[in-house]
Amino acid sequence: MNKNYAQLLDGKTLAQQIQTQLHDQIKPLISKTGRPPGLAVLMVGDNPASATYVRNKERACTKIGIASFGHHFPAQTSQAELEEAISILNQDPRVDGILLQLPLPEHLDTVSLLHQIHPDKDVDGLHPMNLGKLVRGETGLRSCTPAGVMRLLQEYQIDLQGKQAVVVGRSILVGKPLALMLLEANATVTIAHSRSQNLPNLTRSADILIAAVGRPQMITPDMVKPSAVVIDVGINRVTNSSGESRLVGDVHFDSIREVAQFITPVPGGVGPMTVTMLLQNTVLSYATANSLSYP
């Protein structure tokens, strides 16, 4: 007897489609401004995962026609040195977006540095002004991973109106902004976290379940409502007894795909959408700075 597997929400293919559209949109804009959009990525230290993410972002920039300004600082770089670097980029007319690659070394004050980035160049959507616009439902630069999740749901025409959405995770990067975006789309939203009581009861109530906690495969089939939409934001590297490593999400994919109606794979689900929304935010910031119309 054949099992019914959940339909995959293919973020990789959608991301490629959006990047092609961005490439086509940038070309005529360059002829008006005389320069391409510019993205500056600041990385501190030698975190291997961060280095991979930065390389991916730089490759994606090149592919669609965004100028990439990479700034790699040694791990012992001071707060003052980074603040000065951000200040220079804030005033650089070639730079439309500034991204501070997280996590930073422990001696640095991440929140204070994020606040230094000018709100109009905050392509990660983490400045209090941009988060405030999200709370008020105003247009602005939106956090990349939550925006990517919403775009993926839209692409597959998943109706959120009146649906029960449960977000497991309350970070400022994903959980909180995503909950606000789901509310904006008229879903009924619950935010759960590591201290929530009866977590399986909460997750089983979800028509749309989003896992964003950074704990490998913590969401198991008994925690998922049959025919739910399951969005896995987690990216965790696990190593087996033979020493081989692989990427897994926060969701136990193999077993949950037999329960859910839709599910995102890891890798190839939310991850590519995050990078693509970063590129889209950079183009939006570029168009706004140059008073150009942008779709």
RASUL-V338815 format. One record per backbone hydrogen bond with DSSP energy under -0.5 kcal/mol. NH is the residue of the N-H (numbers start at 0). CO is the residue of the C=O. If there is no record, write none. Layout:
<<NH CO> <NH CO>>
//
This chain:
<<4 2> <5 256> <6 260> <8 262> <9 7> <10 8> <10 267> <11 267> <13 9> <14 10> <15 11> <16 12> <17 13> <18 14> <19 15> <20 16> <21 17> <22 18> <23 19> <24 20> <25 21> <26 22> <27 23> <28 24> <29 25> <30 26> <31 27> <31 28> <32 28> <33 29> <38 66> <39 96> <40 38> <40 68> <41 39> <41 98> <42 40> <42 70> <44 72> <50 46> <51 47> <52 48> <53 49> <54 50> <55 51> <56 52> <57 53> <58 54> <59 55> <60 56> <61 57> <62 58> <63 59> <64 60> <65 60> <66 36> <68 38> <68 66> <69 67> <70 40> <72 42> <72 70> <76 73> <81 77> <82 78> <83 79> <84 80> <85 81> <86 82> <87 83> <88 84> <89 85> <90 86> <91 87> <91 88> <92 90> <94 91> <95 37> <95 93> <96 37> <97 120> <98 39> <100 41> <100 98> <107 104> <109 107> <112 108> <113 109> <114 110> <115 111> <115 112> <116 112> <116 113> <120 117> <121 118> <122 120> <124 121> <129 126> <130 126> <131 127> <132 128> <133 129> <134 130> <135 131> <136 132> <136 133> <137 132> <146 142> <147 143> <148 144> <149 145> <150 146> <151 147> <152 148> <153 149> <154 150> <155 151> <156 153> <157 152> <158 156> <161 185> <162 159> <164 162> <164 187> <165 207> <166 164> <166 189> <167 165> <167 209> <168 166> <168 191> <175 170> <177 173> <178 174> <179 175> <180 176> <181 177> <182 178> <183 179> <184 180> <185 182> <186 181> <187 162> <188 186> <189 164> <191 166> <191 189> <195 192> <198 195> <200 197> <201 197> <202 198> <203 199> <204 200> <204 201> <205 202> <206 163> <207 163> <208 228> <209 165> <209 207> <210 208> <210 230> <211 167> <211 209> <216 248> <217 214> <218 249> <219 217> <222 219> <223 220> <224 202> <226 258> <227 224> <228 206> <229 227> <229 261> <230 208> <230 228> <231 229> <232 210> <232 230> <233 210> <235 247> <237 235> <237 245> <239 243> <242 239> <245 237> <247 235> <251 218> <252 250> <255 251> <256 252> <257 254> <258 255> <259 255> <260 227> <261 227> <262 6> <263 229> <269 231> <272 268> <273 269> <274 270> <275 271> <276 272> <277 273> <278 274> <279 275> <280 276> <281 277> <282 278> <283 279> <284 280> <285 281> <286 282> <287 283> <288 284> <289 285> <290 287> <291 286>>
//
